Amino acid sequence: MKNYLNKLSLAVMLLTSSLLLSACSNTTQSSVKLNAKASNSQNYQKLNSAADTVIITEAKFRFSEIEFESATDDDSTDIEQGPIILSLNLNGGLTEVGIADVPAGFYEELEFEIEARDEDDALVNDPDFEGENGQNYSMVISGTINGEPFTFRSEKDFEVELEFEPAFEVNDEEQVSITLNFDTSLWFLDQDGNALNPADSNNILLIESNIENSIEAFEDDDEDGEDDEDED
């Protein structure tokens, strides 16, 4: 992510401190609000019709960085804070991730990192992200398979790049809201629609890939959890 020197990259960390509050109250600044949502595009029909039934009860991710890339400028400005833990609302509601001031302009790409802690990173107050033998995790997903509880943890670091088509505009007049959508119905399915047992270590790589590919971002100024472009 540090190689994007030809575009304006505004690293917007998911703010939880007093800096976040000041950004919200300063109406003269341009601002972007980021929400997260868990969706179920398939309503678990394939999961429940398969031999195994997977139900997700909790999904948490360790975010360390977010960048919005400008569509027009060449300068770069980085603001780094965090990490934070994002816990998805599995009932479909939006979870406010943060608000940050950004320069007015057009933005064409969202980049972010979901990564496990290394020895130089700050701690987060969540023991679920630390293993008994010193492991560190980037995500923790809990639920049941055929009624039996499971916890899926990944040590993989993810760098996700999501494009906006068309680019969204930030101006001095109003706040822009972006929704980061996670389609949870895709996480534990193979390409044929069969359920993947999250307790089977042979499925880890495919599940990790499914989770990464299930994420999309879109402008959602009315904050109804739907892409504004689809509602025009």
Short mmCIF file of the C-alpha atoms (twelve columns), coordinates in Angstrom:
data_MODEL
# 
_entry.id   MODEL 
# 
loop_
_atom_site.group_PDB 
_atom_site.id 
_atom_site.type_symbol 
_atom_site.label_atom_id 
_atom_site.label_alt_id 
_atom_site.label_comp_id 
_atom_site.label_asym_id 
_atom_site.label_seq_id 
_atom_site.Cartn_x 
_atom_site.Cartn_y 
_atom_site.Cartn_z 
_atom_site.pdbx_PDB_model_num 
ATOM 1   C CA . MET A 1   0.000   0.000   0.000   1 
ATOM 2   C CA . LYS A 2   2.935   2.320   0.500   1 
ATOM 3   C CA . ASN A 3   3.782   2.154   -3.197  1 
ATOM 4   C CA . TYR A 4   0.915   4.373   -4.356  1 
ATOM 5   C CA . LEU A 5   3.053   7.534   -4.724  1 
ATOM 6   C CA . ASN A 6   1.393   8.835   -7.890  1 
ATOM 7   C CA . LYS A 7   -2.019  9.420   -6.374  1 
ATOM 8   C CA . LEU A 8   -3.386  11.319  -3.431  1 
ATOM 9   C CA . SER A 9   -3.792  8.673   -0.763  1 
ATOM 10  C CA . LEU A 10  -5.589  9.814   2.331   1 
ATOM 11  C CA . ALA A 11  -5.062  7.199   5.012   1 
ATOM 12  C CA . VAL A 12  -8.243  7.447   7.045   1 
ATOM 13  C CA . MET A 13  -7.998  5.445   10.237  1 
ATOM 14  C CA . LEU A 14  -11.098 4.272   11.991  1 
ATOM 15  C CA . LEU A 15  -11.298 6.935   14.633  1 
ATOM 16  C CA . THR A 16  -12.427 6.264   18.168  1 
ATOM 17  C CA . SER A 17  -10.720 9.085   20.066  1 
ATOM 18  C CA . SER A 18  -11.438 12.752  20.719  1 
ATOM 19  C CA . LEU A 19  -10.041 13.488  17.259  1 
ATOM 20  C CA . LEU A 20  -13.096 11.730  15.821  1 
ATOM 21  C CA . LEU A 21  -15.437 13.911  17.850  1 
ATOM 22  C CA . SER A 22  -13.746 17.114  16.729  1 
ATOM 23  C CA . ALA A 23  -13.984 16.021  13.109  1 
ATOM 24  C CA . CYS A 24  -17.720 15.480  13.492  1 
ATOM 25  C CA . SER A 25  -18.323 18.937  14.960  1 
ATOM 26  C CA . ASN A 26  -16.273 20.935  12.430  1 
ATOM 27  C CA . THR A 27  -18.814 21.677  9.706   1 
ATOM 28  C CA . THR A 28  -16.312 23.728  7.660   1 
ATOM 29  C CA . GLN A 29  -14.332 20.595  6.844   1 
ATOM 30  C CA . SER A 30  -15.049 18.034  4.174   1 
ATOM 31  C CA . SER A 31  -15.728 14.668  5.772   1 
ATOM 32  C CA . VAL A 32  -16.328 11.037  4.908   1 
ATOM 33  C CA . LYS A 33  -18.209 8.649   7.169   1 
ATOM 34  C CA . LEU A 34  -17.489 4.938   6.888   1 
ATOM 35  C CA . ASN A 35  -20.053 2.336   7.929   1 
ATOM 36  C CA . ALA A 36  -19.861 -1.449  7.776   1 
ATOM 37  C CA . LYS A 37  -22.646 -3.908  7.058   1 
ATOM 38  C CA . ALA A 38  -23.107 -7.675  7.005   1 
ATOM 39  C CA . SER A 39  -25.411 -8.893  4.238   1 
ATOM 40  C CA . ASN A 40  -26.718 -12.295 3.154   1 
ATOM 41  C CA . SER A 41  -27.171 -12.261 -0.603  1 
ATOM 42  C CA . GLN A 42  -28.202 -15.906 -0.675  1 
ATOM 43  C CA . ASN A 43  -30.136 -15.931 2.602   1 
ATOM 44  C CA . TYR A 44  -28.242 -19.090 3.548   1 
ATOM 45  C CA . GLN A 45  -30.390 -21.163 1.163   1 
ATOM 46  C CA . LYS A 46  -27.358 -23.036 -0.154  1 
ATOM 47  C CA . LEU A 47  -25.839 -23.384 3.275   1 
ATOM 48  C CA . ASN A 48  -28.977 -24.859 4.760   1 
ATOM 49  C CA . SER A 49  -29.618 -27.200 1.850   1 
ATOM 50  C CA . ALA A 50  -26.116 -28.640 1.996   1 
ATOM 51  C CA . ALA A 51  -24.996 -31.551 4.117   1 
ATOM 52  C CA . ASP A 52  -23.627 -29.149 6.724   1 
ATOM 53  C CA . THR A 53  -25.447 -26.134 8.123   1 
ATOM 54  C CA . VAL A 54  -23.298 -23.164 9.131   1 
ATOM 55  C CA . ILE A 55  -24.700 -20.308 11.214  1 
ATOM 56  C CA . ILE A 56  -22.507 -17.280 11.949  1 
ATOM 57  C CA . THR A 57  -23.051 -15.634 15.324  1 
ATOM 58  C CA . GLU A 58  -20.085 -13.229 15.518  1 
ATOM 59  C CA . ALA A 59  -17.590 -11.765 13.046  1 
ATOM 60  C CA . LYS A 60  -14.725 -9.486  14.074  1 
ATOM 61  C CA . PHE A 61  -11.856 -7.982  12.084  1 
ATOM 62  C CA . ARG A 62  -8.684  -6.155  13.107  1 
ATOM 63  C CA . PHE A 63  -8.331  -3.037  10.956  1 
ATOM 64  C CA . SER A 64  -5.092  -1.062  10.938  1 
ATOM 65  C CA . GLU A 65  -5.372  1.295   7.967   1 
ATOM 66  C CA . ILE A 66  -7.823  2.756   5.456   1 
ATOM 67  C CA . GLU A 67  -6.927  4.854   2.413   1 
ATOM 68  C CA . PHE A 68  -9.158  6.745   0.006   1 
ATOM 69  C CA . GLU A 69  -7.339  7.408   -3.283  1 
ATOM 70  C CA . SER A 70  -7.994  10.645  -5.134  1 
ATOM 71  C CA . ALA A 71  -9.001  10.423  -8.771  1 
ATOM 72  C CA . THR A 72  -7.282  13.697  -9.701  1 
ATOM 73  C CA . ASP A 73  -4.376  14.789  -7.478  1 
ATOM 74  C CA . ASP A 74  -0.758  13.658  -7.248  1 
ATOM 75  C CA . ASP A 75  0.143   14.726  -3.705  1 
ATOM 76  C CA . SER A 76  -0.195  12.356  -0.777  1 
ATOM 77  C CA . THR A 77  -1.273  12.841  2.821   1 
ATOM 78  C CA . ASP A 78  -1.138  10.027  5.352   1 
ATOM 79  C CA . ILE A 79  -2.867  9.921   8.729   1 
ATOM 80  C CA . GLU A 80  -2.248  6.738   10.700  1 
ATOM 81  C CA . GLN A 81  -4.168  5.695   13.818  1 
ATOM 82  C CA . GLY A 82  -5.481  2.453   15.206  1 
ATOM 83  C CA . PRO A 83  -5.690  -0.474  15.190  1 
ATOM 84  C CA . ILE A 84  -9.341  -1.073  16.009  1 
ATOM 85  C CA . ILE A 85  -11.621 -4.101  16.094  1 
ATOM 86  C CA . LEU A 86  -14.631 -4.028  13.773  1 
ATOM 87  C CA . SER A 87  -17.489 -6.220  14.995  1 
ATOM 88  C CA . LEU A 88  -20.165 -6.663  12.331  1 
ATOM 89  C CA . ASN A 89  -23.861 -6.345  13.104  1 
ATOM 90  C CA . LEU A 90  -25.094 -9.689  11.767  1 
ATOM 91  C CA . ASN A 91  -28.714 -8.517  11.826  1 
ATOM 92  C CA . GLY A 92  -28.043 -6.334  8.794   1 
ATOM 93  C CA . GLY A 93  -27.777 -2.942  10.493  1 
ATOM 94  C CA . LEU A 94  -24.970 -0.494  9.840   1 
ATOM 95  C CA . THR A 95  -22.032 -0.249  12.219  1 
ATOM 96  C CA . GLU A 96  -20.372 3.156   12.296  1 
ATOM 97  C CA . VAL A 97  -16.661 2.688   11.772  1 
ATOM 98  C CA . GLY A 98  -15.469 6.285   11.821  1 
ATOM 99  C CA . ILE A 99  -15.561 9.805   10.420  1 
ATOM 100 C CA . ALA A 100 -12.558 11.722  9.122   1 
ATOM 101 C CA . ASP A 101 -11.831 15.058  7.481   1 
ATOM 102 C CA . VAL A 102 -10.600 14.761  3.899   1 
ATOM 103 C CA . PRO A 103 -9.754  17.314  1.191   1 
ATOM 104 C CA . ALA A 104 -12.588 18.097  -1.203  1 
ATOM 105 C CA . GLY A 105 -12.378 16.250  -4.487  1 
ATOM 106 C CA . PHE A 106 -13.173 12.987  -6.238  1 
ATOM 107 C CA . TYR A 107 -12.115 9.621   -4.827  1 
ATOM 108 C CA . GLU A 108 -11.933 6.478   -6.922  1 
ATOM 109 C CA . GLU A 109 -10.609 3.733   -4.667  1 
ATOM 110 C CA . LEU A 110 -10.771 2.489   -1.091  1 
ATOM 111 C CA . GLU A 111 -7.856  0.472   0.238   1 
ATOM 112 C CA . PHE A 112 -7.614  -1.075  3.672   1 
ATOM 113 C CA . GLU A 113 -5.673  -3.609  5.664   1 
ATOM 114 C CA . ILE A 114 -7.003  -6.366  7.874   1 
ATOM 115 C CA . GLU A 115 -3.959  -7.728  9.606   1 
ATOM 116 C CA . ALA A 116 -2.744  -9.652  12.596  1 
ATOM 117 C CA . ARG A 117 -0.707  -7.808  15.184  1 
ATOM 118 C CA . ASP A 118 3.073   -7.955  14.979  1 
ATOM 119 C CA . GLU A 119 5.466   -7.142  17.799  1 
ATOM 120 C CA . ASP A 120 5.613   -3.431  16.919  1 
ATOM 121 C CA . ASP A 121 1.842   -2.902  16.756  1 
ATOM 122 C CA . ALA A 122 -0.367  -1.590  19.497  1 
ATOM 123 C CA . LEU A 123 -2.421  -4.036  21.500  1 
ATOM 124 C CA . VAL A 124 -6.199  -4.212  21.205  1 
ATOM 125 C CA . ASN A 125 -8.383  -5.012  24.154  1 
ATOM 126 C CA . ASP A 126 -9.765  -8.274  22.791  1 
ATOM 127 C CA . PRO A 127 -8.242  -11.597 23.868  1 
ATOM 128 C CA . ASP A 128 -9.959  -13.406 20.980  1 
ATOM 129 C CA . PHE A 129 -7.232  -12.069 18.680  1 
ATOM 130 C CA . GLU A 130 -4.423  -13.682 20.663  1 
ATOM 131 C CA . GLY A 131 -3.760  -17.434 20.719  1 
ATOM 132 C CA . GLU A 132 -2.620  -19.505 23.659  1 
ATOM 133 C CA . ASN A 133 0.746   -20.155 21.991  1 
ATOM 134 C CA . GLY A 134 1.502   -16.583 20.953  1 
ATOM 135 C CA . GLN A 135 -0.476  -16.502 17.708  1 
ATOM 136 C CA . ASN A 136 -2.006  -13.247 16.524  1 
ATOM 137 C CA . TYR A 137 -5.129  -13.158 14.372  1 
ATOM 138 C CA . SER A 138 -6.565  -10.744 11.823  1 
ATOM 139 C CA . MET A 139 -10.141 -12.030 12.056  1 
ATOM 140 C CA . VAL A 140 -12.248 -14.118 14.404  1 
ATOM 141 C CA . ILE A 141 -15.556 -15.640 13.260  1 
ATOM 142 C CA . SER A 142 -17.745 -17.706 15.559  1 
ATOM 143 C CA . GLY A 143 -20.883 -19.726 14.988  1 
ATOM 144 C CA . THR A 144 -22.234 -23.239 14.784  1 
ATOM 145 C CA . ILE A 145 -22.013 -26.049 12.247  1 
ATOM 146 C CA . ASN A 146 -24.778 -28.606 12.568  1 
ATOM 147 C CA . GLY A 147 -25.450 -27.168 16.004  1 
ATOM 148 C CA . GLU A 148 -21.860 -27.565 17.213  1 
ATOM 149 C CA . PRO A 149 -19.938 -24.380 18.073  1 
ATOM 150 C CA . PHE A 150 -16.863 -23.345 16.092  1 
ATOM 151 C CA . THR A 151 -14.433 -20.431 16.012  1 
ATOM 152 C CA . PHE A 152 -12.598 -19.668 12.777  1 
ATOM 153 C CA . ARG A 153 -9.416  -17.607 13.193  1 
ATOM 154 C CA . SER A 154 -7.028  -16.418 10.504  1 
ATOM 155 C CA . GLU A 155 -3.420  -15.279 10.877  1 
ATOM 156 C CA . LYS A 156 -3.362  -13.971 7.303   1 
ATOM 157 C CA . ASP A 157 -2.846  -10.281 6.507   1 
ATOM 158 C CA . PHE A 158 -5.252  -8.882  3.910   1 
ATOM 159 C CA . GLU A 159 -4.769  -5.852  1.647   1 
ATOM 160 C CA . VAL A 160 -8.076  -5.073  -0.030  1 
ATOM 161 C CA . GLU A 161 -8.574  -2.594  -2.889  1 
ATOM 162 C CA . LEU A 162 -12.108 -1.594  -3.884  1 
ATOM 163 C CA . GLU A 163 -12.866 0.750   -6.799  1 
ATOM 164 C CA . PHE A 164 -15.721 3.243   -7.041  1 
ATOM 165 C CA . GLU A 165 -17.308 3.524   -10.483 1 
ATOM 166 C CA . PRO A 166 -17.976 6.374   -10.844 1 
ATOM 167 C CA . ALA A 167 -15.695 8.103   -8.349  1 
ATOM 168 C CA . PHE A 168 -17.509 9.709   -5.422  1 
ATOM 169 C CA . GLU A 169 -17.249 13.426  -4.658  1 
ATOM 170 C CA . VAL A 170 -16.428 15.055  -1.333  1 
ATOM 171 C CA . ASN A 171 -17.318 18.751  -0.994  1 
ATOM 172 C CA . ASP A 172 -17.530 21.395  1.727   1 
ATOM 173 C CA . GLU A 173 -21.324 21.319  1.906   1 
ATOM 174 C CA . GLU A 174 -22.246 17.872  3.168   1 
ATOM 175 C CA . GLN A 175 -20.812 14.679  4.583   1 
ATOM 176 C CA . VAL A 176 -20.387 11.649  2.319   1 
ATOM 177 C CA . SER A 177 -21.256 8.199   3.675   1 
ATOM 178 C CA . ILE A 178 -19.570 5.047   2.390   1 
ATOM 179 C CA . THR A 179 -20.756 1.539   3.282   1 
ATOM 180 C CA . LEU A 180 -18.334 -1.374  3.466   1 
ATOM 181 C CA . ASN A 181 -20.434 -4.473  2.799   1 
ATOM 182 C CA . PHE A 182 -19.467 -8.022  3.837   1 
ATOM 183 C CA . ASP A 183 -21.560 -10.757 2.174   1 
ATOM 184 C CA . THR A 184 -21.413 -13.399 4.894   1 
ATOM 185 C CA . SER A 185 -23.416 -15.943 2.888   1 
ATOM 186 C CA . LEU A 186 -20.356 -16.523 0.680   1 
ATOM 187 C CA . TRP A 187 -17.827 -17.196 3.412   1 
ATOM 188 C CA . PHE A 188 -18.374 -20.904 3.996   1 
ATOM 189 C CA . LEU A 189 -19.375 -22.106 0.517   1 
ATOM 190 C CA . ASP A 190 -17.272 -23.782 -2.149  1 
ATOM 191 C CA . GLN A 191 -17.663 -22.982 -5.857  1 
ATOM 192 C CA . ASP A 192 -20.421 -25.591 -6.184  1 
ATOM 193 C CA . GLY A 193 -22.468 -24.134 -3.335  1 
ATOM 194 C CA . ASN A 194 -21.530 -26.814 -0.822  1 
ATOM 195 C CA . ALA A 195 -20.885 -25.794 2.770   1 
ATOM 196 C CA . LEU A 196 -17.282 -25.604 3.961   1 
ATOM 197 C CA . ASN A 197 -16.675 -26.864 7.461   1 
ATOM 198 C CA . PRO A 198 -14.777 -24.028 9.210   1 
ATOM 199 C CA . ALA A 199 -13.383 -26.532 11.696  1 
ATOM 200 C CA . ASP A 200 -11.554 -28.390 8.886   1 
ATOM 201 C CA . SER A 201 -8.032  -26.981 8.436   1 
ATOM 202 C CA . ASN A 202 -8.098  -28.035 4.770   1 
ATOM 203 C CA . ASN A 203 -10.703 -25.315 4.151   1 
ATOM 204 C CA . ILE A 204 -8.778  -22.390 5.660   1 
ATOM 205 C CA . LEU A 205 -7.309  -20.977 2.436   1 
ATOM 206 C CA . LEU A 206 -10.597 -21.131 0.538   1 
ATOM 207 C CA . ILE A 207 -12.541 -19.565 3.406   1 
ATOM 208 C CA . GLU A 208 -9.979  -16.754 3.674   1 
ATOM 209 C CA . SER A 209 -10.288 -16.121 -0.063  1 
ATOM 210 C CA . ASN A 210 -14.091 -16.179 0.142   1 
ATOM 211 C CA . ILE A 211 -14.095 -13.594 2.919   1 
ATOM 212 C CA . GLU A 212 -11.737 -11.276 1.057   1 
ATOM 213 C CA . ASN A 213 -13.777 -11.552 -2.153  1 
ATOM 214 C CA . SER A 214 -17.081 -10.984 -0.336  1 
ATOM 215 C CA . ILE A 215 -16.282 -7.347  0.456   1 
ATOM 216 C CA . GLU A 216 -17.524 -4.385  -1.573  1 
ATOM 217 C CA . ALA A 217 -17.824 -0.646  -0.949  1 
ATOM 218 C CA . PHE A 218 -20.292 1.914   -2.277  1 
ATOM 219 C CA . GLU A 219 -21.635 5.409   -1.648  1 
ATOM 220 C CA . ASP A 220 -24.610 5.264   0.691   1 
ATOM 221 C CA . ASP A 221 -25.496 8.829   1.679   1 
ATOM 222 C CA . ASP A 222 -28.976 7.905   2.944   1 
ATOM 223 C CA . GLU A 223 -27.401 5.125   5.028   1 
ATOM 224 C CA . ASP A 224 -29.962 2.496   4.104   1 
ATOM 225 C CA . GLY A 225 -27.281 -0.106  3.417   1 
ATOM 226 C CA . GLU A 226 -27.843 0.001   -0.362  1 
ATOM 227 C CA . ASP A 227 -25.708 1.413   -3.175  1 
ATOM 228 C CA . ASP A 228 -26.969 4.894   -4.084  1 
ATOM 229 C CA . GLU A 229 -26.192 4.199   -7.757  1 
ATOM 230 C CA . ASP A 230 -28.701 1.334   -7.756  1 
ATOM 231 C CA . GLU A 231 -31.408 3.584   -6.341  1 
ATOM 232 C CA . ASP A 232 -31.183 6.344   -8.971  1 
# 
